Amino acid sequence: MNPTNNSLVFNDDGTEVILELSSDVDPPKADGGDGECSNSTSTSSVGANENAGNVCVYLTRCYTARSITADDYQKSYCIVNNNNNRYAGICCARSEVDKNP
């Protein structure tokens, strides 16, 4: 994490990945709506169920993401593109999106 830039920074197969974190009360959403995940497998999506669709959403929109590790995040991250910003997203089971505790 880079608190100066308010972003997550990590390496993915030798490539530096920089994803913005939002301080807005309303989490960012992708310009075209929640897109299907390109890394949506039962082991890489958070809260995955083989019968559920998986979508890329901002971290705080995925209920199950509250209890994952940094390693889990790096296996299931995605990018939420919103107004030319690249926000920290996660591949999340559709049933876990915007779910209340």
C-alpha positions as CSV (number, residue, x, y, z in Angstrom):
1,M,0.0,0.0,0.0
2,N,1.2,3.5,-0.8
3,P,-0.6,5.9,1.6
4,T,1.0,9.0,-0.1
5,N,-0.8,8.2,-3.4
6,N,-3.8,6.4,-1.7
7,S,-3.1,3.3,-3.8
8,L,-2.3,-0.4,-3.7
9,V,1.0,-1.2,-5.3
10,F,2.2,-4.8,-6.0
11,N,3.9,-6.9,-8.7
12,D,2.0,-9.4,-10.9
13,D,4.4,-11.6,-12.9
14,G,7.1,-8.9,-12.9
15,T,4.7,-6.1,-13.8
16,E,4.1,-3.3,-11.3
17,V,0.4,-2.9,-10.7
18,I,-0.9,0.4,-9.2
19,L,-4.6,0.6,-8.3
20,E,-6.3,3.6,-6.7
21,L,-8.2,3.5,-3.4
22,S,-11.2,5.7,-3.0
23,S,-12.1,7.7,0.1
24,D,-15.5,8.5,-1.2
25,V,-18.5,7.1,0.8
26,D,-20.0,5.8,-2.5
27,P,-17.6,3.2,-3.9
28,P,-16.6,3.7,-7.5
29,K,-18.3,1.6,-10.2
30,A,-17.1,0.7,-13.6
31,D,-18.2,3.1,-16.4
32,G,-20.0,0.3,-18.2
33,G,-21.4,-1.5,-15.2
34,D,-20.0,-4.5,-13.3
35,G,-18.1,-6.6,-15.9
36,E,-17.4,-10.3,-15.9
37,C,-14.0,-11.2,-14.4
38,S,-11.3,-12.5,-16.7
39,N,-9.9,-14.4,-13.7
40,S,-13.2,-15.9,-12.6
41,T,-12.4,-19.4,-11.5
42,S,-13.7,-21.1,-8.4
43,T,-10.3,-20.6,-6.8
44,S,-9.5,-17.1,-7.9
45,S,-12.8,-15.3,-7.3
46,V,-13.8,-14.3,-3.8
47,G,-16.8,-16.1,-2.4
48,A,-17.0,-18.1,-5.6
49,N,-19.7,-20.6,-6.2
50,E,-19.5,-22.6,-9.4
51,N,-23.1,-21.8,-10.2
52,A,-22.8,-18.0,-9.7
53,G,-21.4,-15.4,-12.1
54,N,-18.3,-13.5,-11.0
55,V,-18.0,-9.7,-11.6
56,C,-15.3,-7.1,-11.1
57,V,-16.3,-4.7,-8.4
58,Y,-14.5,-2.2,-6.1
59,L,-13.1,-3.9,-3.0
60,T,-15.6,-2.6,-0.5
61,R,-18.6,-3.7,-2.6
62,C,-17.6,-7.4,-2.2
63,Y,-18.8,-8.7,1.2
64,T,-16.5,-11.7,1.2
65,A,-13.4,-9.6,0.5
66,R,-13.5,-8.3,4.1
67,S,-11.6,-11.4,5.2
68,I,-9.0,-12.1,2.5
69,T,-5.2,-11.9,2.7
70,A,-2.9,-9.9,0.5
71,D,-2.0,-13.1,-1.4
72,D,-5.6,-13.9,-2.0
73,Y,-6.2,-10.4,-3.4
74,Q,-3.3,-10.7,-5.8
75,K,-4.9,-13.8,-7.2
76,S,-8.3,-12.3,-7.6
77,Y,-7.8,-8.6,-8.3
78,C,-9.2,-6.8,-11.3
79,I,-9.4,-3.2,-12.4
80,V,-12.5,-1.0,-12.0
81,N,-12.2,1.7,-14.7
82,N,-14.1,4.8,-13.8
83,N,-13.6,8.3,-15.4
84,N,-10.0,7.4,-16.5
85,N,-9.1,6.1,-13.0
86,R,-8.0,2.6,-12.3
87,Y,-9.5,1.5,-9.0
88,A,-8.7,-1.6,-6.9
89,G,-11.3,-4.1,-7.8
90,I,-11.8,-7.7,-6.9
91,C,-13.3,-10.6,-8.8
92,C,-16.4,-11.3,-6.6
93,A,-19.2,-13.8,-6.7
94,R,-22.3,-11.8,-7.9
95,S,-24.2,-13.0,-4.8
96,E,-21.6,-11.3,-2.6
97,V,-21.8,-7.8,-4.3
98,D,-23.3,-5.0,-2.2
99,K,-24.4,-7.7,0.4
100,N,-25.2,-6.4,3.9
101,P,-23.8,-8.2,7.0
